[in-house]
Amino acid sequence: MTERDDLNRDDSIWETSATDVFASFEGDIPASGRRLSPGRLVRRYLPAVIAFFSVILVWEGLTRLFGVESFVLSKPSEILISFSETFGLIWGAGMRTLFEAAGGFVIGTSLAVATSLAAAHWIGFRQGVLPLAIVLNATPIAALAPIFNNWFGLTNPFSKMAVVAVVVYFPVMINTTRGLLEVDPAELELMRSMAASPSEVTRRIRIPRALPYFFSSLKVASVLSLIAAIIAEYFGGPQDVLGQYIVNRAQLFQFPDAWAAILVASILGVAFYLLILAAERWLMPWHVSFRTNE
């Protein structure tokens, strides 16, 4: 075997090893996912279902037993009746509130990811921005809503989106930045020894490491976005949104209607959360939290 053959063989081994290393950084995607059996699905979700209906039954029973008035605490049966009677009205209001929440969610998440990538690359930027972000994160939503209403207009949906964007921005930015920085120094040293560019290091090491942190923050932010949108609506705006509907019905002492609107908000919040969860499972099926045992 000639010296050139030895060099070619060494290059081939090096390329194969590099591919294996990159694959280990990015996660080992299983060829065929394992599905939970019906029995395991029942064992996993049955306790939550039992707990949910137990709370509803106790709630209904206690309010009937002690004769609690609806303006104090409405009965679940009254809420369901109001939900069915006003379904079209409150569902339309829910869709408009969801539009504001989703718009603010996208804006806040986009700005958070851009800030996190900059903070991961420049130490000075990170040292200046992160402490400021932690301080600003303590700003209450109620203080922001009137200011943004004045800036963008009371009936402009962007005033509500701005509130949502601020609420979403900080948890996503802080968690994503942490994920981008939680990298094993040995991995970085190995990439440098392979003459990897900073963009390649980010793509192959930092981003895969940050994805679990990123999606964890998105799941929290998805629920917060809807809450922030409804709170922002309390301070004025169009009447055909959930926040104003709840306020108006409560002022008229039609509390079952207000609870029905809250039920719609809860359904939308759960649906938004499940959408993020589905995206998480699709984009990182290799993560250990999605692996199931036989």
C-alpha positions in Angstrom: 0.0 0.0 0.0 1.4 3.4 -1.0 1.7 6.4 1.2 -1.0 8.1 -0.9 -3.4 5.2 -0.2 -2.7 5.6 3.5 -3.5 9.3 3.4 -6.7 8.6 1.4 -7.7 6.0 4.0 -7.0 8.4 6.9 -9.1 11.1 5.2 -12.0 8.7 4.8 -11.8 7.7 8.4 -11.6 11.3 9.5 -14.7 12.2 7.4 -16.6 9.3 8.9 -15.6 10.2 12.4 -16.6 13.8 11.8 -20.0 12.7 10.6 -20.5 10.5 13.6 -19.5 13.4 15.9 -21.9 15.8 14.3 -24.7 13.2 14.5 -24.1 12.8 18.2 -24.3 16.5 18.7 -27.5 16.9 16.8 -29.2 13.8 18.3 -29.7 10.3 17.2 -33.0 10.2 15.5 -34.6 6.8 15.9 -35.6 5.0 12.7 -39.0 4.0 13.9 -40.7 5.7 16.8 -42.4 3.5 19.4 -46.0 4.1 20.1 -47.7 3.7 23.4 -50.1 0.9 23.7 -53.8 1.7 24.5 -53.3 0.3 28.0 -50.4 2.5 28.7 -52.3 5.5 27.3 -55.2 4.8 29.6 -52.8 4.4 32.6 -51.1 7.7 31.7 -54.1 9.9 31.2 -56.9 8.3 33.2 -55.8 9.9 36.6 -55.9 13.3 35.0 -59.4 12.7 33.5 -60.7 11.3 36.8 -59.3 14.3 38.7 -60.9 16.8 36.3 -64.4 15.3 36.5 -64.1 14.9 40.2 -63.4 18.6 40.6 -66.4 19.4 38.4 -68.7 17.1 40.4 -67.5 18.5 43.7 -67.9 22.1 42.4 -71.4 21.4 41.2 -72.4 19.5 44.4 -71.0 22.1 46.8 -72.6 25.1 45.1 -76.0 23.3 45.1 -75.6 22.1 48.7 -74.8 25.5 50.1 -77.0 27.5 47.7 -74.2 29.6 46.4 -75.4 32.4 44.2 -74.1 32.6 40.6 -72.5 36.1 41.1 -70.3 34.4 43.8 -69.5 31.2 42.0 -71.5 29.9 39.0 -72.4 26.3 38.8 -70.7 24.2 36.0 -74.2 23.3 34.7 -75.0 27.0 34.4 -71.7 27.7 32.6 -72.3 24.9 30.1 -75.8 26.1 29.4 -74.5 29.6 28.8 -71.6 28.2 26.7 -74.1 26.4 24.4 -76.5 29.4 24.1 -73.8 32.0 23.3 -71.3 29.7 21.5 -71.2 31.7 18.3 -70.7 35.0 20.0 -68.0 34.0 22.5 -66.2 31.8 19.9 -66.0 34.7 17.5 -64.6 36.9 20.3 -62.2 34.1 21.2 -60.9 34.0 17.6 -60.2 37.7 17.6 -58.4 37.5 20.9 -56.4 34.5 19.6 -55.4 36.6 16.6 -53.9 39.2 19.0 -52.2 36.6 21.1 -50.7 34.8 18.2 -49.5 38.0 16.6 -47.8 39.1 19.8 -46.4 35.6 20.3 -44.7 35.6 16.9 -43.3 39.2 17.3 -42.0 38.5 20.8 -40.5 35.1 19.9 -38.8 36.5 16.8 -37.2 39.3 18.8 -36.2 37.0 21.6 -34.5 34.5 19.3 -32.6 37.3 17.5 -31.5 38.7 20.9 -30.4 35.3 22.1 -28.3 34.6 19.0 -26.6 38.0 19.5 -26.1 37.3 23.2 -24.5 33.9 22.5 -22.0 35.5 20.0 -21.0 38.7 21.8 -20.1 38.6 25.5 -20.3 42.4 25.9 -23.9 42.4 24.4 -24.8 39.5 26.7 -23.5 41.2 29.9 -25.4 44.4 29.1 -28.7 43.0 27.9 -29.4 40.0 30.3 -29.4 42.0 33.6 -31.6 44.7 31.9 -34.0 42.0 30.7 -34.3 40.5 34.1 -35.2 43.9 35.6 -37.7 44.7 32.8 -39.3 41.3 33.2 -40.7 42.5 36.5 -42.8 45.2 34.8 -46.5 44.4 35.4 -48.8 44.0 32.4 -51.4 46.4 33.8 -48.8 49.2 33.6 -48.0 48.5 29.9 -51.5 48.2 28.5 -52.7 51.8 28.9 -49.3 53.1 27.5 -49.5 50.9 24.4 -53.2 51.8 23.9 -52.0 55.5 23.8 -49.2 54.8 21.4 -50.9 52.6 18.9 -54.6 53.5 19.4 -57.3 52.0 21.5 -58.9 50.0 18.8 -55.7 48.9 17.0 -55.0 45.2 17.6 -51.3 46.0 17.6 -51.6 47.7 21.0 -52.6 44.3 22.4 -50.0 42.5 20.4 -47.3 44.7 21.8 -48.3 43.8 25.3 -48.2 40.1 24.4 -44.9 40.5 22.7 -43.3 42.0 25.9 -44.7 39.3 28.0 -43.5 36.5 25.6 -40.1 38.1 24.9 -38.4 37.8 28.3 -39.0 34.1 29.2 -38.2 33.0 25.6 -35.0 35.2 25.4 -33.6 34.2 28.8 -34.2 30.5 28.3 -33.0 30.4 24.7 -29.8 32.3 25.7 -29.2 29.8 28.5 -29.6 26.9 26.1 -27.2 28.4 23.5 -24.6 28.8 26.2 -25.1 25.4 27.9 -22.4 23.7 25.7 -19.7 21.3 26.8 -16.3 23.1 26.4 -14.9 19.8 25.0 -17.4 19.9 22.2 -16.4 23.4 21.3 -12.7 22.5 21.4 -13.4 19.5 19.2 -15.2 21.7 16.6 -12.3 24.3 16.7 -9.8 21.5 16.1 -11.9 20.5 13.0 -11.7 24.1 11.8 -15.4 24.6 12.1 -16.7 28.1 11.4 -18.7 30.0 14.1 -21.9 29.5 12.1 -21.3 25.8 11.9 -20.7 25.6 15.6 -24.0 27.4 16.2 -25.9 25.2 13.8 -24.4 21.8 14.9 -23.9 22.4 18.6 -25.6 25.5 20.1 -29.0 25.3 18.4 -29.6 21.5 19.0 -28.6 22.1 22.7 -30.9 25.1 22.9 -34.0 23.5 21.4 -35.2 21.9 24.6 -34.8 25.2 26.5 -36.5 27.1 23.6 -39.5 24.8 23.4 -39.9 24.8 27.2 -40.1 28.6 27.1 -42.6 28.5 24.2 -44.9 26.2 26.0 -45.0 28.7 28.9 -45.3 31.7 26.6 -48.2 30.1 24.6 -50.4 30.2 27.7 -49.0 33.6 28.9 -49.8 35.2 25.5 -53.5 34.5 25.7 -53.6 35.7 29.3 -51.8 38.9 28.4 -54.1 39.6 25.4 -57.2 39.3 27.6 -55.7 41.5 30.3 -54.8 44.1 27.7 -58.3 44.0 26.4 -59.6 44.9 29.9 -58.3 48.5 29.4 -60.4 49.2 26.4 -60.8 48.5 22.7 -63.3 46.7 20.5 -66.2 45.1 22.2 -66.1 41.9 20.2 -63.1 40.3 22.1 -63.0 38.1 25.1 -61.6 40.6 27.6 -64.3 43.2 26.9 -67.0 40.5 26.8 -65.9 39.2 30.3 -65.9 42.7 31.7 -69.2 43.7 30.3 -71.0 40.5 31.4 -69.5 40.8 34.9 -70.7 44.4 35.2 -74.2 43.2 34.2 -74.0 40.4 36.8 -74.3 37.8 34.1 -71.5 35.7 35.5 -72.3 32.4 33.8 -71.7 34.2 30.5 -68.4 35.5 31.8 -67.4 32.0 33.0 -68.4 30.6 29.5 -66.0 33.2 27.9 -63.3 32.0 30.4 -64.0 28.5 29.3 -63.4 29.5 25.7 -60.1 31.1 26.7 -59.1 28.0 28.5 -59.8 25.8 25.4 -57.8 28.1 23.2 -54.9 28.2 25.6 -54.8 24.4 25.7 -55.0 24.1 21.9 -52.2 26.6 21.6 -50.1 24.7 24.0 -50.8 21.4 22.2 -49.7 23.0 18.9 -46.4 24.0 20.4 -46.0 20.5 21.8 -46.7 18.9 18.4 -44.1 21.2 16.8 -41.6 20.2 19.5 -42.1 16.5 18.9 -41.8 17.1 15.1 -38.6 19.2 15.3 -36.7 17.2 17.9 -37.9 13.6 18.0 -34.4 12.6 19.2 -34.8 14.2 22.6 -34.8 11.9 25.5 -38.1 13.1 26.9 -39.9 11.6 23.8 -38.3 8.2 24.0 -40.5 5.5 25.5 -39.6 2.1 26.9 -41.2 -1.1 26.0 
